[in-house]
Amino acid sequence: MQRSHRAWRIVRWPLGTVLILYIAIVIKSIPHALDYQRTEETVARIHSQKLTIENVNGEHLPPPPDPAQVNATVEGIGAFQTAPKVNLASQGAAAASAFTQSPPTPQIPKSPLPSP
């Protein structure tokens, strides 16, 4: 009896540790299992849809937008009530180059310490 009691005292801590680790792994894997199940359902739904020739030819696309509405904010006040927009092409290359120039490179001051 004494020997079996001592063996149980030695074995129960590693057994308990393994059991606690197993429970933690199972709890941590629950969100992954749910995500996997949701992915499988989505894949099944996608595979159940049939692609027809009308889809390929673009017959189910929305109509093209009205050109008057598309170009409505090119000149004048924008949709967000911002300042008037400027057409740089009509003002020449000088105005356009002002926006394409890179900023000047900053000068790094010399160190006051003597160089080796």
N, C-alpha and C positions, 0 to 999 in steps of 0.2 A: 504494500500500500504506500509506504513511504517513498519508494522508488518511482511509482507511477505519478504520485503527487508532485514530486520534484520535476519529472519529465514534463508534466503538463505546465508547470510554472515556467519552464524554459521555452516551451514551444508556443505558448499562447501569445507572447508579445510579437514575434514575427508573423504569426497567423493573423493577429489583430491588425498589424500594420498592412499586410497584404489585403485584407478585407476592406480596410478604410481606403486604401489606394484604388481598389477595384470600384468601390462605390463612387469615389470622386471622378474616376474616368467615365463611368456610366452617366453621371449627372452632367459632366462637361460635354459628352457626345450627343446629348438630346437635341440641342439646337442644330447641330450638323445633320442629324437624322431627319429632323423636320424639314430642313432646307433641301435635303436630297429628295425627300418625298414630294415637295412642292415642285422641284425641278422636273422630276419624272412626270408629274401631272401636266406641266406646261409643255414638255416635249410631246406627250401624247396628244394634247390639244392641237399643237402645231402640225403634227403628222396627220391628224384627221382632216385638216383643211385641204381642199383640192385647188390646185392652180389651173385656171382656165386660160384659153387663148385670149379672151378679152382682157385679162389681167396683164398678159404679156404685151399686147398691142397698145395698152394705155387707154382703153375705152372707159375705164372707171376713174380716171383722173378728174380733178375739179377743173372748171373752165379757166382759161387764162385770165389774169387780172386786167382791169381796165387801164389802158395806158395813161389816161388823164389822172387817175388816182396814183399810179406808180410814180409819176414824175411831179406830183403835187408839191413836194417839199424840196425840190432841187434848187429853186430860187426862192428867196423871201424867208419868212418865219418858219422854223422847223416845227415838227410835231410837238416838241417839248417847250415851245414858246421861247426858244433861244434867240440869240442875236441873228440878224440877217446873214444868210450864207453868201459867200463870195465865190464867184466863178473865177479861179486863177487863170484859166486858159484865156479868158477875154482880157485880162490885164497884162498879158505879156509874160515873157520869160523871167524878167527881173523879179516880179512878185512871186513867181513859183520857186525861183531859186532861193528866196529868203527862207522858205520852209524846208528846203532840201539840204541846206548847209549843215554840216556837223558842228556841234558846239566846240569852242576852243579847248585845247588840252590844258588842264591846270598845271601850273608850275610848282614843283616840289621844292620847298626851301632847302638850302644847304644846311647840313648839321653843324652846330657850333663846336662839336667835339673834333679834335684833331684826327686826321685819318692815319691809319697805321703805316 
